[in-house]
Amino acid sequence: MKLYHHPLSSNARKPLMVASALGVELELHNVALEKGEQKRAEFLALNPSGAVPVLVDGDLVLPESNAIMVYLCEIAGEKGEVLYPRGAKAHAPILRWLFWASNHMGPAIAGLNFENNLKKLFGQGEADAGQVARHERFFTQFASVLDGVLAGSKYLVADAPTLADYGVSAPFMYEKAAKLPMDGYEHLRAWLGRMHETDAWKKTDPFKG
Ligand SMILES: N[C@@H](CCC(=O)N[C@@H](CS)C(=O)NCC(=O)O)C(=O)O
């Protein structure tokens, strides 16, 4: 199986962490986002949205990080069931968090990462204070949700990491660079610490020395 990715993409890191947790080998293809390769016809034929990750497994071409994570678990048999247990009642809370991350926390972190980190890297000027304040408002709203849930449990859905934890934690790889306002969220911080200790996080960390 091939995964089209970029080492600094938090969305691509989600299936990378899951493949690592499952012990599944992926053939990695780096898409040079900094050179605009994701907008070339060759790549758009795989994902018309022009974004990584994309998984190719035989005749299946699958963009979208959450769909790829679910697919990897479903073809991995028993190992996959640890991260994505069978049945509608087991899937529901995990899917809830994956959709939540994509719609709420992910965009809030992406907004702060753009303003506080990427703009400088791409020579696009200084952070816009209004945009920073707006994304910080969203971030603190959603961080409170996570902190509240994690006050009562070690992981989001079960007593060990599931796809929910991998999906929600991935964009926090930019915690420092994006200047995420993390003060006061002790349960969220402790959970992130546990995620950082997983082999899957360590083996896919592009910032490790
Ligand atoms: N909903 C998509 C989002 C993918 C996405 O936004 N990928 C970013 C990297 S994290 C990308 O490839 N951006 C390139 C661009 O927008 O030009 C997913 O979950 O896979």
The ligand as a Gaussian input file, in Angstrom:
#p B3LYP/6-31G(d) Opt

LIG

0 1
 N       -9.830000      16.754000       5.080000
 C       -8.507000      16.402000       4.637000
 C       -7.602000      17.604000       4.808000
 C       -6.242000      17.341000       4.175000
 C       -5.355000      18.580000       4.228000
 O       -5.818000      19.719000       4.437000
 N       -4.066000      18.366000       3.985000
 C       -3.117000      19.460000       3.947000
 C       -1.846000      19.099000       4.732000
 S       -2.199000      18.875000       6.470000
 C       -2.696000      19.696000       2.504000
 O       -2.373000      18.767000       1.800000
 N       -2.711000      20.971000       2.083000
 C       -2.250000      21.319000       0.783000
 C       -3.004000      22.468000       0.233000
 O       -4.046000      22.821000       0.799000
 O       -2.573000      23.015000      -0.782000
 C       -7.990000      15.178000       5.422000
 O       -8.421000      14.995000       6.575000
 O       -7.217000      14.397000       4.864000

